[in-house]
Amino acid sequence: MARFLRWYGSGPLHLLVLIASFAITGYALVRLFAVRPIEVAIWFVGAAILHDLILLPLYSLADLSAQAVLRHQATREPQVPWLNYLRVPTFLAGVLLLVWFPLILDLSIPYPGAARLPEGVYLGRWLAITAVLFAAAALAFALKLRRVRRAAHAGEKRPAPGHDAAP
């Protein structure tokens, strides 16, 4: 097992899940290309261009800006890396917006029989989901910060190994 971990870098379950995801993706691509090969190829090329030329520079700039603006000062208190607690809800809210933007921004032809929802509810619901994502991230960050600070304070109160508290 140690040899496999050294060779692959992770456990066999990771490899199995990775192979299964590639198999499912390959199956979906074969099925899609069988029905509409030109449209699928155009979609892949367009998605790659959109991501690499527009979205990647935009979210890289946003990430660098967040790091520059929100740098913390050096303190005696232990610090917790906070940026991922901002990145994850932003990413999830962005993916939801990207997938559902025609409905969120009221740009689509309504399908009342399929969705059974009025047209104007999507923006409010997306904003509510986004607020819940950021609130959950803030709570997770606060709990992590509390745990790290408690551990640091507990470490300060203990005497160093080999030293007795009383002479």
SENU-868866 format. One record per residue (C-alpha): residue number from 1; residue in three letters; chain; y negated, x negated, z negated. Coordinates in nm, 2 decimals. Each point is the difference from the previous one (the first is absolute). Layout:
SENU-868866
<pt lumro="NUM" nuti="ALA" papa="A" north="Y" east="X" up="Z"/>
...
This chain:
SENU-868866
<pt lumro="1" nuti="MET" papa="A" north="0.00" east="0.00" up="0.00"/>
<pt lumro="2" nuti="ALA" papa="A" north="-0.24" east="-0.28" up="-0.08"/>
<pt lumro="3" nuti="ARG" papa="A" north="0.06" east="-0.15" up="0.34"/>
<pt lumro="4" nuti="PHE" papa="A" north="-0.07" east="0.33" up="0.17"/>
<pt lumro="5" nuti="LEU" papa="A" north="-0.32" east="0.04" up="-0.20"/>
<pt lumro="6" nuti="ARG" papa="A" north="-0.11" east="-0.36" up="0.09"/>
<pt lumro="7" nuti="TRP" papa="A" north="0.08" east="0.06" up="0.37"/>
<pt lumro="8" nuti="TYR" papa="A" north="-0.14" east="0.36" up="0.04"/>
<pt lumro="9" nuti="GLY" papa="A" north="-0.26" east="0.00" up="-0.28"/>
<pt lumro="10" nuti="SER" papa="A" north="0.09" east="0.34" up="-0.15"/>
<pt lumro="11" nuti="GLY" papa="A" north="0.31" east="0.20" up="-0.10"/>
<pt lumro="12" nuti="PRO" papa="A" north="0.26" east="0.15" up="0.23"/>
<pt lumro="13" nuti="LEU" papa="A" north="-0.14" east="0.36" up="-0.07"/>
<pt lumro="14" nuti="HIS" papa="A" north="-0.33" east="-0.11" up="0.15"/>
<pt lumro="15" nuti="LEU" papa="A" north="0.17" east="-0.13" up="0.31"/>
<pt lumro="16" nuti="LEU" papa="A" north="0.21" east="0.32" up="0.03"/>
<pt lumro="17" nuti="VAL" papa="A" north="-0.31" east="0.23" up="-0.03"/>
<pt lumro="18" nuti="LEU" papa="A" north="-0.19" east="-0.22" up="0.26"/>
<pt lumro="19" nuti="ILE" papa="A" north="0.29" east="0.02" up="0.25"/>
<pt lumro="20" nuti="ALA" papa="A" north="0.02" east="0.38" up="-0.05"/>
<pt lumro="21" nuti="SER" papa="A" north="-0.37" east="0.04" up="0.05"/>
<pt lumro="22" nuti="PHE" papa="A" north="0.02" east="-0.20" up="0.32"/>
<pt lumro="23" nuti="ALA" papa="A" north="0.29" east="0.21" up="0.12"/>
<pt lumro="24" nuti="ILE" papa="A" north="-0.19" east="0.33" up="-0.07"/>
<pt lumro="25" nuti="THR" papa="A" north="-0.31" east="-0.14" up="0.18"/>
<pt lumro="26" nuti="GLY" papa="A" north="0.21" east="-0.11" up="0.30"/>
<pt lumro="27" nuti="TYR" papa="A" north="0.17" east="0.34" up="0.02"/>
<pt lumro="28" nuti="ALA" papa="A" north="-0.34" east="0.17" up="-0.01"/>
<pt lumro="29" nuti="LEU" papa="A" north="-0.14" east="-0.23" up="0.27"/>
<pt lumro="30" nuti="VAL" papa="A" north="0.30" east="0.06" up="0.23"/>
<pt lumro="31" nuti="ARG" papa="A" north="-0.04" east="0.37" up="-0.04"/>
<pt lumro="32" nuti="LEU" papa="A" north="-0.37" east="-0.01" up="0.06"/>
<pt lumro="33" nuti="PHE" papa="A" north="0.02" east="-0.23" up="0.30"/>
<pt lumro="34" nuti="ALA" papa="A" north="0.27" east="0.23" up="0.15"/>
<pt lumro="35" nuti="VAL" papa="A" north="-0.24" east="0.30" up="0.00"/>
<pt lumro="36" nuti="ARG" papa="A" north="-0.34" east="-0.15" up="0.07"/>
<pt lumro="37" nuti="PRO" papa="A" north="0.01" east="-0.37" up="0.07"/>
<pt lumro="38" nuti="ILE" papa="A" north="-0.35" east="-0.05" up="0.14"/>
<pt lumro="39" nuti="GLU" papa="A" north="-0.17" east="0.20" up="-0.27"/>
<pt lumro="40" nuti="VAL" papa="A" north="0.19" east="-0.19" up="-0.27"/>
<pt lumro="41" nuti="ALA" papa="A" north="-0.09" east="-0.34" up="0.15"/>
<pt lumro="42" nuti="ILE" papa="A" north="-0.37" east="0.11" up="0.03"/>
<pt lumro="43" nuti="TRP" papa="A" north="0.00" east="0.11" up="-0.36"/>
<pt lumro="44" nuti="PHE" papa="A" north="0.15" east="-0.33" up="-0.12"/>
<pt lumro="45" nuti="VAL" papa="A" north="-0.24" east="-0.21" up="0.19"/>
<pt lumro="46" nuti="GLY" papa="A" north="-0.29" east="0.22" up="-0.10"/>
<pt lumro="47" nuti="ALA" papa="A" north="0.10" east="-0.02" up="-0.37"/>
<pt lumro="48" nuti="ALA" papa="A" north="0.03" east="-0.38" up="0.01"/>
<pt lumro="49" nuti="ILE" papa="A" north="-0.34" east="-0.03" up="0.17"/>
<pt lumro="50" nuti="LEU" papa="A" north="-0.16" east="0.24" up="-0.24"/>
<pt lumro="51" nuti="HIS" papa="A" north="0.15" east="-0.17" up="-0.30"/>
<pt lumro="52" nuti="ASP" papa="A" north="-0.05" east="-0.36" up="0.10"/>
<pt lumro="53" nuti="LEU" papa="A" north="-0.35" east="0.03" up="0.15"/>
<pt lumro="54" nuti="ILE" papa="A" north="-0.16" east="0.27" up="-0.20"/>
<pt lumro="55" nuti="LEU" papa="A" north="0.17" east="0.09" up="-0.33"/>
<pt lumro="56" nuti="LEU" papa="A" north="0.12" east="-0.35" up="-0.11"/>
<pt lumro="57" nuti="PRO" papa="A" north="-0.36" east="-0.15" up="0.01"/>
<pt lumro="58" nuti="LEU" papa="A" north="-0.14" east="0.31" up="-0.17"/>
<pt lumro="59" nuti="TYR" papa="A" north="0.23" east="0.00" up="-0.29"/>
<pt lumro="60" nuti="SER" papa="A" north="0.00" east="-0.37" up="-0.03"/>
<pt lumro="61" nuti="LEU" papa="A" north="-0.38" east="0.01" up="-0.02"/>
<pt lumro="62" nuti="ALA" papa="A" north="0.02" east="0.28" up="-0.26"/>
<pt lumro="63" nuti="ASP" papa="A" north="0.25" east="-0.20" up="-0.21"/>
<pt lumro="64" nuti="LEU" papa="A" north="-0.21" east="-0.32" up="0.01"/>
<pt lumro="65" nuti="SER" papa="A" north="-0.31" east="0.20" up="-0.08"/>
<pt lumro="66" nuti="ALA" papa="A" north="0.17" east="0.16" up="-0.30"/>
<pt lumro="67" nuti="GLN" papa="A" north="0.12" east="-0.34" up="-0.13"/>
<pt lumro="68" nuti="ALA" papa="A" north="-0.35" east="-0.14" up="0.04"/>
<pt lumro="69" nuti="VAL" papa="A" north="-0.19" east="0.29" up="-0.16"/>
<pt lumro="70" nuti="LEU" papa="A" north="0.24" east="0.07" up="-0.28"/>
<pt lumro="71" nuti="ARG" papa="A" north="0.07" east="-0.36" up="-0.12"/>
<pt lumro="72" nuti="HIS" papa="A" north="0.03" east="-0.02" up="-0.37"/>
<pt lumro="73" nuti="GLN" papa="A" north="-0.16" east="-0.24" up="-0.24"/>
<pt lumro="74" nuti="ALA" papa="A" north="0.22" east="-0.24" up="-0.19"/>
<pt lumro="75" nuti="THR" papa="A" north="0.06" east="0.14" up="-0.35"/>
<pt lumro="76" nuti="ARG" papa="A" north="0.22" east="-0.08" up="-0.29"/>
<pt lumro="77" nuti="GLU" papa="A" north="0.19" east="0.32" up="0.05"/>
<pt lumro="78" nuti="PRO" papa="A" north="0.31" east="-0.02" up="0.21"/>
<pt lumro="79" nuti="GLN" papa="A" north="-0.06" east="0.13" up="0.35"/>
<pt lumro="80" nuti="VAL" papa="A" north="0.23" east="0.22" up="0.22"/>
<pt lumro="81" nuti="PRO" papa="A" north="-0.01" east="-0.03" up="0.38"/>
<pt lumro="82" nuti="TRP" papa="A" north="-0.17" east="0.33" up="0.08"/>
<pt lumro="83" nuti="LEU" papa="A" north="-0.04" east="0.00" up="0.38"/>
<pt lumro="84" nuti="ASN" papa="A" north="0.34" east="0.15" up="0.08"/>
<pt lumro="85" nuti="TYR" papa="A" north="-0.09" east="0.29" up="-0.23"/>
<pt lumro="86" nuti="LEU" papa="A" north="-0.28" east="0.06" up="0.25"/>
<pt lumro="87" nuti="ARG" papa="A" north="0.19" east="-0.08" up="0.32"/>
<pt lumro="88" nuti="VAL" papa="A" north="0.30" east="0.23" up="-0.05"/>
<pt lumro="89" nuti="PRO" papa="A" north="-0.18" east="0.33" up="-0.04"/>
<pt lumro="90" nuti="THR" papa="A" north="-0.24" east="-0.10" up="0.27"/>
<pt lumro="91" nuti="PHE" papa="A" north="0.29" east="-0.07" up="0.24"/>
<pt lumro="92" nuti="LEU" papa="A" north="0.18" east="0.32" up="-0.08"/>
<pt lumro="93" nuti="ALA" papa="A" north="-0.31" east="0.21" up="0.04"/>
<pt lumro="94" nuti="GLY" papa="A" north="-0.08" east="-0.17" up="0.32"/>
<pt lumro="95" nuti="VAL" papa="A" north="0.35" east="0.06" up="0.14"/>
<pt lumro="96" nuti="LEU" papa="A" north="-0.02" east="0.37" up="-0.10"/>
<pt lumro="97" nuti="LEU" papa="A" north="-0.34" east="0.01" up="0.18"/>
<pt lumro="98" nuti="LEU" papa="A" north="0.13" east="-0.17" up="0.31"/>
<pt lumro="99" nuti="VAL" papa="A" north="0.30" east="0.23" up="0.03"/>
<pt lumro="100" nuti="TRP" papa="A" north="-0.18" east="0.33" up="-0.09"/>
<pt lumro="101" nuti="PHE" papa="A" north="-0.36" east="-0.07" up="0.13"/>
<pt lumro="102" nuti="PRO" papa="A" north="0.00" east="0.28" up="0.26"/>
<pt lumro="103" nuti="LEU" papa="A" north="0.07" east="0.25" up="-0.27"/>
<pt lumro="104" nuti="ILE" papa="A" north="-0.22" east="-0.17" up="-0.27"/>
<pt lumro="105" nuti="LEU" papa="A" north="-0.30" east="-0.02" up="0.23"/>
<pt lumro="106" nuti="ASP" papa="A" north="0.06" east="0.34" up="0.16"/>
<pt lumro="107" nuti="LEU" papa="A" north="0.05" east="-0.15" up="0.35"/>
<pt lumro="108" nuti="SER" papa="A" north="0.33" east="0.17" up="0.09"/>
<pt lumro="109" nuti="ILE" papa="A" north="0.08" east="0.34" up="0.13"/>
<pt lumro="110" nuti="PRO" papa="A" north="0.13" east="0.20" up="-0.29"/>
<pt lumro="111" nuti="TYR" papa="A" north="0.36" east="0.10" up="-0.03"/>
<pt lumro="112" nuti="PRO" papa="A" north="-0.02" east="0.28" up="-0.26"/>
<pt lumro="113" nuti="GLY" papa="A" north="0.36" east="0.11" up="0.06"/>
<pt lumro="114" nuti="ALA" papa="A" north="0.14" east="-0.35" up="-0.05"/>
<pt lumro="115" nuti="ALA" papa="A" north="-0.20" east="-0.12" up="-0.30"/>
<pt lumro="116" nuti="ARG" papa="A" north="-0.09" east="0.33" up="-0.15"/>
<pt lumro="117" nuti="LEU" papa="A" north="-0.31" east="-0.15" up="-0.15"/>
<pt lumro="118" nuti="PRO" papa="A" north="-0.36" east="0.07" up="0.08"/>
<pt lumro="119" nuti="GLU" papa="A" north="-0.19" east="-0.26" up="0.20"/>
<pt lumro="120" nuti="GLY" papa="A" north="-0.23" east="-0.13" up="-0.26"/>
<pt lumro="121" nuti="VAL" papa="A" north="0.24" east="-0.11" up="-0.28"/>
<pt lumro="122" nuti="TYR" papa="A" north="0.11" east="-0.34" up="0.14"/>
<pt lumro="123" nuti="LEU" papa="A" north="-0.31" east="-0.20" up="-0.09"/>
<pt lumro="124" nuti="GLY" papa="A" north="-0.01" east="0.12" up="-0.36"/>
<pt lumro="125" nuti="ARG" papa="A" north="0.37" east="-0.06" up="-0.04"/>
<pt lumro="126" nuti="TRP" papa="A" north="-0.03" east="-0.35" up="0.15"/>
<pt lumro="127" nuti="LEU" papa="A" north="-0.29" east="-0.08" up="-0.24"/>
<pt lumro="128" nuti="ALA" papa="A" north="0.20" east="0.13" up="-0.29"/>
<pt lumro="129" nuti="ILE" papa="A" north="0.31" east="-0.21" up="0.09"/>
<pt lumro="130" nuti="THR" papa="A" north="-0.23" east="-0.30" up="0.04"/>
<pt lumro="131" nuti="ALA" papa="A" north="-0.16" east="0.06" up="-0.34"/>
<pt lumro="132" nuti="VAL" papa="A" north="0.35" east="0.03" up="-0.16"/>
<pt lumro="133" nuti="LEU" papa="A" north="0.11" east="-0.32" up="0.16"/>
<pt lumro="134" nuti="PHE" papa="A" north="-0.30" east="-0.19" up="-0.13"/>
<pt lumro="135" nuti="ALA" papa="A" north="0.03" east="0.16" up="-0.34"/>
<pt lumro="136" nuti="ALA" papa="A" north="0.37" east="-0.10" up="-0.02"/>
<pt lumro="137" nuti="ALA" papa="A" north="-0.09" east="-0.36" up="0.11"/>
<pt lumro="138" nuti="ALA" papa="A" north="-0.28" east="-0.01" up="-0.27"/>
<pt lumro="139" nuti="LEU" papa="A" north="0.24" east="0.12" up="-0.27"/>
<pt lumro="140" nuti="ALA" papa="A" north="0.27" east="-0.25" up="0.11"/>
<pt lumro="141" nuti="PHE" papa="A" north="-0.26" east="-0.28" up="-0.01"/>
<pt lumro="142" nuti="ALA" papa="A" north="-0.13" east="0.11" up="-0.34"/>
<pt lumro="143" nuti="LEU" papa="A" north="0.36" east="0.00" up="-0.14"/>
<pt lumro="144" nuti="LYS" papa="A" north="0.07" east="-0.34" up="0.14"/>
<pt lumro="145" nuti="LEU" papa="A" north="-0.33" east="-0.14" up="-0.13"/>
<pt lumro="146" nuti="ARG" papa="A" north="0.08" east="0.15" up="-0.35"/>
<pt lumro="147" nuti="ARG" papa="A" north="0.35" east="-0.15" up="0.00"/>
<pt lumro="148" nuti="VAL" papa="A" north="-0.13" east="-0.35" up="0.11"/>
<pt lumro="149" nuti="ARG" papa="A" north="-0.27" east="0.00" up="-0.26"/>
<pt lumro="150" nuti="ARG" papa="A" north="0.23" east="0.11" up="-0.28"/>
<pt lumro="151" nuti="ALA" papa="A" north="0.24" east="-0.27" up="0.09"/>
<pt lumro="152" nuti="ALA" papa="A" north="-0.28" east="-0.26" up="0.00"/>
<pt lumro="153" nuti="HIS" papa="A" north="-0.13" east="0.12" up="-0.34"/>
<pt lumro="154" nuti="ALA" papa="A" north="0.35" east="-0.01" up="-0.14"/>
<pt lumro="155" nuti="GLY" papa="A" north="0.04" east="-0.35" up="0.13"/>
<pt lumro="156" nuti="GLU" papa="A" north="-0.32" east="-0.11" up="-0.17"/>
<pt lumro="157" nuti="LYS" papa="A" north="0.10" east="0.13" up="-0.34"/>
<pt lumro="158" nuti="ARG" papa="A" north="0.34" east="-0.18" up="-0.01"/>
<pt lumro="159" nuti="PRO" papa="A" north="0.00" east="-0.35" up="-0.14"/>
<pt lumro="160" nuti="ALA" papa="A" north="0.09" east="-0.28" up="0.24"/>
<pt lumro="161" nuti="PRO" papa="A" north="0.37" east="-0.09" up="-0.01"/>
<pt lumro="162" nuti="GLY" papa="A" north="0.08" east="-0.26" up="-0.26"/>
<pt lumro="163" nuti="HIS" papa="A" north="-0.31" east="0.08" up="-0.21"/>
<pt lumro="164" nuti="ASP" papa="A" north="0.03" east="0.20" up="-0.32"/>
<pt lumro="165" nuti="ALA" papa="A" north="-0.26" east="0.25" up="-0.09"/>
<pt lumro="166" nuti="ALA" papa="A" north="0.00" east="-0.10" up="-0.37"/>
<pt lumro="167" nuti="PRO" papa="A" north="-0.02" east="-0.37" up="-0.11"/>
